[in-house]
Amino acid sequence: MNDEALVIEGVREDGSKLRPSDWIERISSMLAEFGKDQRLRYSPWVHPCVIEGKKCLVIERDLHEKDPGAYRYIMDFAEQNGLRIQPDRRMKKQPVEVERRRSG
C-alpha cells in the first residue's frame, strides 16, 4: 500500500459543505487522547488540518494497519457523504500547532 496520507476535504464532490461543520473535529477526537497535561492530543494517524484555507481531515495510511475498524469507519463516512478524498501531496508535513498560553 502507498505510504502517502489521505486528505479528506470538508467539501463534497458537488461543492457543498458537509454539516455539521465540526465533523472533522468530531472524527479526530474519536482517536485522540488526553496527555499528562490534561490537554487533548490528536492521534498521529488522524488529525484536522487546514490546507489552502480549507478545513481537512488527514489520515495516515498506517491507520489501516493500526486500527482497521477506525480506518474503514472514516473512509465509509467520507464515501457515503460524497466528500473529496485525495492523496496528501504537501511537500513538508507539519503537525497542528499547539496553542501556547501565557500565564499572568
N, C-alpha and C positions, 0 to 999 in steps of 0.2 A: 504494500500500500504506500502511496505517496506520502512523504513527510510534511508536506505543506499543511498549514492550518486552513480551516474554512472560515469564511466570514458570512454571517447571515445578516443582511441589512434589515432595518426596521421598516422596509418598504416592500409592498407586494409587487409581483411581476406587472400588474396593471398600473403601478404608480401610486396607489392609495396607501395610506399609513395604517398599520395594524393597531387596533385598540384592544385593550387599554395600552396607553403609550409606555407604561413601565414594564412591559413584558420582558424586556432584556434584563432588567434588574431582578425581576422575579425568578427567571430561569437561572441567572448567575448565582443568586442566593441559595438555590437548592443545593448546590455543591460547595458553598462557602463554609468556612469555619471561623470561630472566634479565636483570636490569638491570645497570648498571655496578657496582653494589654487590654483585653476585652473589646478589641476592635475587629470588625468583620474583615476577613481576608478571603478574597476570591480564590477559587481553585486555579492552579496553573493550567488546567485543561479547558476551563470555560470562564470567560470574563467579558464584561462590557468594554467597549472601546468606541472612540469617535474617530472616524476615518473620513477625511474630506468633508468635515462638518456634519456627517450623518452618524446617528447612533447605530451601533452594530454589536453583534454578539460574535466573539471569536471562539472557535472550538478547535483545540489542538487535536490532530489525528490520533494521538496516543490515547485519547479518551475511549476510542473504540476498543482498545485492549484493556484499559484500566477499569472501565465501567461500561460494558456493552449496553446495559439497560438504559443508562442515562443518555448515551450516545444515540440510541435508537429513538428514545422519547423526544429528544431535541430535534433530530432530523425529521421524525414524523410530524412534529408540531410545525416545523418550517414548511414542509411539503404540503400539509393539509391547509395551511393558511396562505399558500402561494407566495412565500417570501423568497426574495432573491438570495441565492446561495452561490458563492464563488470562492476560488482559492485565494488565500491571503498572499498578495503579491507585494506587500510593502517591503522595501529593501532593509530597513532597520526596525526590528521589533522592539517596542518599549513597553514596559509594564505601566499600568494605570498609576498615575501619580498619587502618592499618599498625601492627604491633606495634613499640613503642619499647622498646629495651632500654637499661638504664643500665649504663655501664661503671664498674668499680671496686668 
